[in-house]
Amino acid sequence: VPRLKPLRHAAQKEIVLYAHFRGLPYASAECRHAPLAFRGHPRALLKDLEASRPAAVAALAHSGRRLALGAAPGAGAAPGAC
């Protein structure tokens, strides 16, 4: 079942600001294990990339959505004549 992600294109800062101004609850505290978690390394890489080229993260996300999961088109089809 696909999930609906209406704010997937919004930056985390924008989502937090939206929640703050609308009076919506949100978690602002970071897990105490987060500084040692592996996900911090890719996050730092993405932040550095975004600092040098602001549209890079959005372009990367767009490219990821364009990748198809599963078999390649025409996989399993009988080969044609050359």
CNS distance restraints for C-alpha pairs under 8 A (distance, minus, plus):
assign (resid   7 and name CA) (resid  15 and name CA) 7.44 0.50 0.50
assign (resid   9 and name CA) (resid  58 and name CA) 7.45 0.50 0.50
assign (resid  10 and name CA) (resid  14 and name CA) 6.27 0.50 0.50
assign (resid  10 and name CA) (resid  15 and name CA) 6.56 0.50 0.50
assign (resid  11 and name CA) (resid  15 and name CA) 6.41 0.50 0.50
assign (resid  12 and name CA) (resid  16 and name CA) 6.23 0.50 0.50
assign (resid  13 and name CA) (resid  17 and name CA) 6.18 0.50 0.50
assign (resid  14 and name CA) (resid  18 and name CA) 6.07 0.50 0.50
assign (resid  15 and name CA) (resid  19 and name CA) 6.19 0.50 0.50
assign (resid  16 and name CA) (resid  20 and name CA) 6.04 0.50 0.50
assign (resid  16 and name CA) (resid  26 and name CA) 7.37 0.50 0.50
assign (resid  17 and name CA) (resid  21 and name CA) 6.13 0.50 0.50
assign (resid  18 and name CA) (resid  22 and name CA) 6.05 0.50 0.50
assign (resid  19 and name CA) (resid  23 and name CA) 5.91 0.50 0.50
assign (resid  19 and name CA) (resid  24 and name CA) 4.72 0.50 0.50
assign (resid  19 and name CA) (resid  25 and name CA) 6.74 0.50 0.50
assign (resid  19 and name CA) (resid  26 and name CA) 6.82 0.50 0.50
assign (resid  20 and name CA) (resid  24 and name CA) 6.17 0.50 0.50
assign (resid  20 and name CA) (resid  25 and name CA) 7.71 0.50 0.50
assign (resid  30 and name CA) (resid  34 and name CA) 6.73 0.50 0.50
assign (resid  33 and name CA) (resid  37 and name CA) 6.40 0.50 0.50
assign (resid  34 and name CA) (resid  40 and name CA) 7.29 0.50 0.50
assign (resid  35 and name CA) (resid  40 and name CA) 6.75 0.50 0.50
assign (resid  36 and name CA) (resid  40 and name CA) 7.48 0.50 0.50
assign (resid  38 and name CA) (resid  42 and name CA) 7.70 0.50 0.50
assign (resid  39 and name CA) (resid  43 and name CA) 6.22 0.50 0.50
assign (resid  40 and name CA) (resid  44 and name CA) 6.01 0.50 0.50
assign (resid  41 and name CA) (resid  45 and name CA) 6.29 0.50 0.50
assign (resid  42 and name CA) (resid  46 and name CA) 6.12 0.50 0.50
assign (resid  43 and name CA) (resid  47 and name CA) 6.18 0.50 0.50
assign (resid  44 and name CA) (resid  48 and name CA) 6.18 0.50 0.50
assign (resid  45 and name CA) (resid  49 and name CA) 6.12 0.50 0.50
assign (resid  46 and name CA) (resid  50 and name CA) 5.99 0.50 0.50
assign (resid  46 and name CA) (resid  57 and name CA) 6.74 0.50 0.50
assign (resid  47 and name CA) (resid  51 and name CA) 6.09 0.50 0.50
assign (resid  48 and name CA) (resid  52 and name CA) 6.48 0.50 0.50
assign (resid  49 and name CA) (resid  53 and name CA) 6.05 0.50 0.50
assign (resid  49 and name CA) (resid  54 and name CA) 7.57 0.50 0.50
assign (resid  49 and name CA) (resid  56 and name CA) 6.63 0.50 0.50
assign (resid  49 and name CA) (resid  57 and name CA) 7.41 0.50 0.50
assign (resid  50 and name CA) (resid  54 and name CA) 4.47 0.50 0.50
assign (resid  50 and name CA) (resid  55 and name CA) 6.77 0.50 0.50
assign (resid  50 and name CA) (resid  56 and name CA) 5.82 0.50 0.50
assign (resid  50 and name CA) (resid  57 and name CA) 6.15 0.50 0.50
assign (resid  55 and name CA) (resid  59 and name CA) 6.13 0.50 0.50
assign (resid  56 and name CA) (resid  60 and name CA) 6.06 0.50 0.50
assign (resid  57 and name CA) (resid  61 and name CA) 6.18 0.50 0.50
assign (resid  58 and name CA) (resid  62 and name CA) 6.10 0.50 0.50
assign (resid  59 and name CA) (resid  63 and name CA) 6.14 0.50 0.50
assign (resid  60 and name CA) (resid  64 and name CA) 6.20 0.50 0.50
assign (resid  61 and name CA) (resid  65 and name CA) 6.31 0.50 0.50
assign (resid  62 and name CA) (resid  66 and name CA) 6.46 0.50 0.50
assign (resid  63 and name CA) (resid  67 and name CA) 6.67 0.50 0.50
assign (resid  68 and name CA) (resid  72 and name CA) 7.75 0.50 0.50
assign (resid  71 and name CA) (resid  75 and name CA) 6.09 0.50 0.50
